Amino acid sequence: MSSVEQGVQAAELLLRVMKRMRRRVDDALTEHGLTLPRAKVLGALGDEGCPQAALAAHFDLAPRTVTELVDGLERAGYVERQPDPDDRRVRRVTLTDDGREAHDRAAHVRSTVMDQVFGDLPDEDLQNLIRILTRVNEHLDANPQPPPAQG
């Protein structure tokens, strides 16, 4: 098998594994009243909160998508929108006490699932996986545009 074919095989396997891991984490979070996107937003807010536009930029999402996520989190009582002290045009999204508890639950769920997925792999294998994925990510950074299509 050529290196190109191996790369395609590795990419397809990686995508399949990522989808399965995402589904497993999302299913586990659902049992705790959360979804993976909402848990990610809770994790990104930190102690100080941040403007919605910063969340959209952080996750590379359309502002409307972030608005819908924040609306749902606000309805659940996990976040609140507050005026930004430095810019009255900006609304900061901040965690409530319930939001901090939800974030802690989500972090525990994520750790539990990742332990189920990776727990029995030897440290050396995990270190190699991290090294390889880091290199792949660096290649993506170095080549941000896909090659032109051949006709």
N, C-alpha and C positions, 0 to 999 in steps of 0.2 A: 504494500500500500504506500502510495507517495505521501510526502509530507503535507501536501495540499489536502489530500483525501483524509489524512489523519487529523488535520486542523479542522476540517468540516465535521468529522465525526466527534471530535472533542467539543466543538462549539455546540453541536446539537445535543450532546449529552449534558453539557453544562446548562443549557437553557432548560432542558427537561428537569434536571435536578433543582434548578432555581424555582421553577414553577411549582414543583411538588413541595419544596420547603416553604415557599410563600403561602401555599394553600394550607399546609399544616399549621403554620403560625397563625394565619387568619382564622382557621377553624377553632383553634385553641383560644384565641382572643375573643371570638364570638361568644364562647361559653361564659366570658366575663363581661359581656355587654360592650365590647369594643370591636373595631376593625383594624386591620394593619395600617391603612392610611391615617386613621384617627390617632392611633397609638404613636405613629411617627411624628405627627404634628405635636402631640403632647410632649414627646421627647425633645423636639426642637425648641420648645419655648423656654426652657430653663427657668431660673428664678426671676429674671427680669422681664420675661415676655419679649415680644417683638412686634413690629408692624406687620400687618397682613402681607404687604408687598414684599417684605423680606422673606416671609414663608414661601411665597410663590417663587421667588428667585432661588431660594435654597433648594426647593424640590423640583425646580424647572417645570412648574405647572402654570397653567393659565390662571390669572387672578380670580376668575369666576369659579374655578374648581376649588381653590383655597377658600373662597367665600362660602361655598356649600359645605366644605369640611368644618369650617369654624362655626357656621350656623348650627350644624348638628351637635358639635361639642358644646356650644353655648346652651342649646336646648336641654342637653343632658346635665348641665350644671358643672361642666368640667373646665370651662374657660369663661372669661368675660372680656368685653372690649372696654378699654378705658382711653381717655384722651392722653396723647403723648405730651409730657411736660415741656418738651422742646419745640414741638410743632403742632399747633392746635388743629391743623388739617388732617393729622395722622391719628389713627386709632391703634393702640397697642393691644395685642391679644395676650392676656395673662392667665396663668393657671389659678384655679380656685383650690381650696383644700381638697375637695372631691377630685379635682383634676390631678393633683399630686398623688392622691391615693390610686387613682386609675392608672397613672403613669407607672407607679411602683408595681402594681399588679401586672401591667403589660410587660415590664422589664423582667419580672419573675417568670411569666409565661414564656417569653422569648428565650430566656436562659434555660428553662426546662426543656423546651423543644430542641434547642441547639445541642443540649447535652444528650438527648435521645438520638439525634442525628450523628453527632461527631464523637460522643462519649467513649466509644470503644476503639477509636482509631489511635494508634500510637502517636506520641508527641512528634516523632520524626516525620510521620506522614502528614500531620497537620502543618508542620513547619514547611514541608515541601509544597503542600497545596497553597499555603499563603505566599510562598516565594513565587510559584508559578503564576498565580492569579495577579500578583503585584506586577510581574513582568508583562503579562497580557494587558493589564490596565495601562502600563507605561507605553506599550505599543499603540494602544488606542489614543493616548494623549499625543504621541508623536505623529500620528497619522489621523487627524480629526475628520478628514473627508474620505468618503468611500472612493475607490478607484473608478474611473469613467467606465461606463458600460461599453463592451465591445460589440460592434455591429456586424 
